[in-house]
Structures are given as C-alpha cells and as structure tokens.
Amino acid sequence: MKNILTLSTLAGLSVVAGVAQAALVYDDYDTGAGSVSGTGYAFQAGSMLGGDRLMRSQVESNAFGLEFEVDAITGRLSVSSQPGVNGFAQLGYGYQDLGSTFGFQDMNFDASAESAFEILVLSNDEPTNITISVRSAQQNPSTLITVTKSLPGGNVNTPTLLTYNFSEFTGFNFSDLDQIYVEIDPATSGDVTIDSFKAVPEPATMSLLAVAAAGFAARRRRK
C-alpha cells in the first residue's frame, strides 16, 4: 500500500494561512540555489515540494552562440536569454538523478485539499508560455496531463499571477500526485523572473479558515 503524504506530514513545505489567502508553497526558491546554462540539467535539494528540484534548460536555436541560463537564487527563479537565443526551462518535482539522465521518483503526495496551482511571474519582456504537467503512477503512468497559460510580452517588472485550476487537468485525481513538471518557454531573447509556485485550497476551505480566524480573534478580545 502506498504511503500518501499529507499536508501535516510533508516536511519542508511552508503553509501561509489567513483570512484573505491560504496557500501551500511548493517552491519559493529560497533554498536549493542552482544554475544551469546551455542544454543540461541539475538537481538542487531544499525545502521545495518533495525535498529536491530538477532544473533543466534546453537551447532550441542560438544564432550568435550566446548564452541561455536558468538560475534559482535568493527567492527568485530567472530564465535569461541573450540576443538571438531561443530556449526553454523546466522544473521537476518528484524526479531522481539516474546519472546520465533523470527519471521518475514517486512523491505520493496528497494535494486533494487544494484546488489550483498559482505561479507569480514578476517580469517577462517577451511572450511566454508556462506549462504545468502532472502525473500519477497509479492513474496515468505513461502520460503527463498538461495545462498551458500564455503571457503577452512587455510585462517588464509587472507582476502577473497565473492560476491553473485543478479542474483544467481533466480526469486527474490529485490525491496521488507523483510528479509535477513546470516548463517556462519565452520567445527568442526572452527573460522571465518568477517569485513562487504555490497551491491554494478550495474556496470552502478558505471560508473555514476565515471563520476560524474570526473566532480566534473574538476569544482573544474576551480575554
């Protein structure tokens, strides 16, 4: 029988709760500093979902032989493309290093208390597609179910919150989430900066949190 991780037993995840918002932080890039350039991958350990992060970069075209780089450092993820370089970055949770490549390592994570993923993009200068893919070894072992959101260009230092409702991942049961793959694909010469990758709970759960917070405040006033 598989051991399903729950919000109470998964170490290293930060829970931010309040009346207005409650979110489970999957990765805030505060730990697991790392960098990959050109075409390649690396793993970083830290407080992100699953305890480590696969970071991959892939160059598709490079007219002038310049640089494409992905960095996770000081609470930010950045994807940087120099002039004429077209590439994409990928982040994986629930993966393992196999030496010359990487493969699945089931997280068995229970995300059923949440209802959506959120990615906070701080800046993107060129049109950018950001895709989230999910996989369960029990439900769809040979398939990643994907949802893509597109950002227009010109959002330099203009934060944008992307929301991926779980209902958009048709037929997927989030009670057994084994892999998450996030792909950031800017247009040629595009630069992207991301602040965080989170999951947010059902609206009903948020309402209960608000009621609980109000009750707690009332008890403190009576004291």
C-alpha positions as CSV (number, residue, x, y, z in Angstrom):
1,M,0.0,0.0,0.0
2,K,1.4,3.4,-0.9
3,N,2.1,5.9,1.8
4,I,0.4,9.1,0.8
5,L,2.0,12.3,2.1
6,T,-0.4,14.8,3.6
7,L,-0.1,18.5,4.4
8,S,0.6,17.7,8.0
9,T,3.3,15.1,7.3
10,L,5.2,16.6,4.4
11,A,8.3,18.3,5.9
12,G,9.8,21.4,4.4
13,L,6.7,23.0,3.0
14,S,5.6,26.4,4.2
15,V,1.9,26.9,4.9
16,V,0.7,30.5,4.7
17,A,-2.8,30.9,6.2
18,G,-5.0,33.9,6.7
19,V,-8.4,35.3,6.2
20,A,-7.7,36.6,2.7
21,Q,-5.5,33.8,1.5
22,A,-4.1,30.4,2.4
23,A,-1.5,28.8,0.2
24,L,0.8,25.8,0.3
25,V,4.2,26.9,-1.1
26,Y,5.7,24.3,-3.4
27,D,8.8,26.3,-4.2
28,D,9.8,29.8,-3.3
29,Y,13.5,29.4,-4.5
30,D,14.8,30.5,-1.1
31,T,16.6,27.2,-0.8
32,G,18.3,24.9,-3.3
33,A,20.3,27.6,-5.1
34,G,21.4,26.4,-8.5
35,S,22.2,27.4,-12.1
36,V,22.1,25.6,-15.5
37,S,23.2,27.1,-18.8
38,G,23.0,25.9,-22.4
39,T,21.5,22.5,-22.6
40,G,21.7,20.4,-19.5
41,Y,20.2,19.7,-16.1
42,A,21.0,19.6,-12.4
43,F,19.3,18.8,-9.1
44,Q,19.1,21.0,-6.0
45,A,18.0,19.9,-2.5
46,G,15.9,22.2,-0.2
47,S,12.5,22.9,1.3
48,M,10.6,22.6,-2.0
49,L,7.9,20.0,-2.7
50,G,9.5,16.5,-2.5
51,G,12.7,17.8,-1.0
52,D,14.5,18.4,-4.3
53,R,14.2,20.1,-7.6
54,L,15.1,19.1,-11.1
55,M,16.3,22.1,-13.1
56,R,16.7,21.7,-16.8
57,S,17.5,24.1,-19.7
58,Q,17.2,23.4,-23.4
59,V,18.5,25.6,-26.2
60,E,16.5,25.3,-29.4
61,S,18.3,27.8,-31.6
62,N,21.3,30.1,-31.0
63,A,22.1,32.3,-34.0
64,F,25.2,34.0,-32.4
65,G,26.4,31.4,-30.0
66,L,25.4,33.4,-26.9
67,E,24.0,32.3,-23.5
68,F,20.8,30.8,-22.2
69,E,20.7,30.4,-18.4
70,V,18.3,29.3,-15.6
71,D,19.0,30.4,-12.0
72,A,17.3,29.8,-8.7
73,I,18.7,32.1,-6.1
74,T,17.7,34.5,-3.2
75,G,14.0,33.8,-3.6
76,R,13.7,34.1,-7.4
77,L,13.8,31.9,-10.4
78,S,15.2,33.6,-13.5
79,V,15.3,32.5,-17.1
80,S,17.7,34.6,-19.2
81,S,18.1,34.5,-23.0
82,Q,20.8,36.7,-24.7
83,P,20.0,38.1,-28.2
84,G,19.1,35.5,-30.8
85,V,18.8,32.6,-28.3
86,N,15.6,30.6,-28.2
87,G,15.3,28.1,-25.3
88,F,13.1,26.9,-22.5
89,A,13.5,25.9,-18.9
90,Q,11.9,23.0,-16.9
91,L,11.5,22.4,-13.2
92,G,10.6,18.9,-12.0
93,Y,9.3,17.8,-8.6
94,G,9.3,14.0,-7.9
95,Y,12.3,13.2,-10.1
96,Q,15.6,11.4,-9.4
97,D,19.1,11.6,-10.9
98,L,20.0,8.5,-12.8
99,G,23.5,9.6,-13.7
100,S,23.3,10.3,-17.4
101,T,19.6,11.2,-17.3
102,F,16.7,11.6,-14.9
103,G,13.6,9.6,-14.1
104,F,10.5,9.4,-12.0
105,Q,10.6,9.1,-8.2
106,D,7.1,9.0,-6.9
107,M,6.2,11.6,-4.3
108,N,2.8,10.0,-3.4
109,F,1.6,13.5,-2.4
110,D,-2.0,14.1,-1.5
111,A,-3.0,17.5,-2.9
112,S,-6.7,16.9,-2.7
113,A,-7.2,19.8,-0.2
114,E,-6.1,22.3,-2.8
115,S,-8.0,23.5,-5.9
116,A,-5.4,25.3,-8.0
117,F,-1.8,26.0,-8.7
118,E,-0.5,29.6,-8.7
119,I,2.6,30.9,-10.3
120,L,3.6,34.5,-9.6
121,V,5.6,35.9,-12.5
122,L,7.4,39.1,-11.5
123,S,8.6,40.1,-15.0
124,N,8.6,38.9,-18.6
125,D,9.8,41.0,-21.6
126,E,8.7,38.7,-24.4
127,P,5.6,36.5,-24.9
128,T,6.0,33.4,-22.7
129,N,4.2,30.1,-22.3
130,I,4.2,28.5,-18.9
131,T,3.0,24.9,-18.7
132,I,2.3,22.7,-15.7
133,S,2.2,18.9,-16.2
134,V,1.1,16.4,-13.6
135,R,1.5,12.6,-13.4
136,S,0.3,9.8,-11.2
137,A,1.9,6.3,-11.4
138,Q,-1.4,4.7,-10.5
139,Q,-3.7,6.8,-12.7
140,N,-1.8,7.7,-15.8
141,P,1.7,6.1,-15.7
142,S,2.6,6.8,-19.3
143,T,1.0,10.3,-19.6
144,L,1.7,13.8,-18.3
145,I,-1.6,15.8,-18.2
146,T,-0.7,19.4,-19.1
147,V,-2.2,22.9,-18.9
148,T,-0.5,25.9,-20.6
149,K,-1.0,29.6,-19.8
150,S,0.3,32.3,-22.1
151,L,1.7,35.7,-21.2
152,P,2.0,38.6,-23.6
153,G,5.3,40.4,-23.9
154,G,6.0,43.8,-22.4
155,N,5.5,42.9,-18.7
156,V,8.8,44.1,-17.5
157,N,8.6,44.5,-13.7
158,T,4.9,44.0,-14.0
159,P,3.8,41.1,-11.7
160,T,1.2,38.6,-13.2
161,L,-0.5,35.8,-11.2
162,L,-1.2,32.7,-13.3
163,T,-3.8,30.4,-11.9
164,Y,-4.2,26.7,-13.1
165,N,-7.4,25.3,-11.7
166,F,-7.2,21.6,-10.9
167,S,-10.4,21.1,-12.9
168,E,-8.4,22.0,-16.0
169,F,-6.3,18.9,-15.6
170,T,-9.2,16.7,-16.9
171,G,-9.7,13.4,-15.1
172,F,-6.7,13.8,-12.8
173,N,-7.1,12.7,-9.1
174,F,-4.9,15.0,-7.0
175,S,-5.0,12.6,-4.0
176,D,-2.0,10.8,-5.6
177,L,0.3,13.4,-7.2
178,D,3.7,11.8,-8.1
179,Q,5.3,14.3,-10.5
180,I,4.9,17.9,-11.4
181,Y,6.7,19.5,-14.3
182,V,6.8,23.2,-14.9
183,E,8.0,24.5,-18.3
184,I,8.9,28.2,-18.9
185,D,9.2,28.9,-22.6
186,P,9.9,32.5,-23.5
187,A,10.1,33.7,-27.1
188,T,13.5,34.2,-28.6
189,S,15.7,36.5,-26.4
190,G,13.1,36.5,-23.6
191,D,13.8,36.9,-19.9
192,V,11.4,35.7,-17.2
193,T,11.5,36.1,-13.4
194,I,9.3,34.0,-11.1
195,D,8.7,34.6,-7.4
196,S,6.9,31.5,-6.3
197,F,5.0,28.3,-7.2
198,K,2.1,27.5,-4.8
199,A,-1.2,25.6,-4.5
200,V,-4.3,27.2,-3.0
201,P,-7.2,25.4,-1.2
202,E,-10.8,25.0,-2.1
203,P,-12.9,28.2,-1.6
204,A,-14.9,26.4,1.1
205,T,-11.6,25.7,3.0
206,M,-10.7,29.3,2.8
207,S,-14.0,30.3,4.2
208,L,-13.5,27.9,7.1
209,L,-10.1,29.5,7.8
210,A,-11.7,32.9,7.8
211,V,-14.4,31.7,10.3
212,A,-11.7,30.1,12.5
213,A,-9.6,33.2,12.4
214,A,-12.5,35.4,13.4
215,G,-13.4,33.1,16.2
216,F,-9.8,33.1,17.5
217,A,-9.8,36.9,17.4
218,A,-13.1,37.0,19.3
219,R,-11.7,34.7,22.1
220,R,-8.6,36.9,22.4
221,R,-10.8,40.0,22.9
222,R,-12.9,38.3,25.6
223,K,-9.7,37.5,27.5
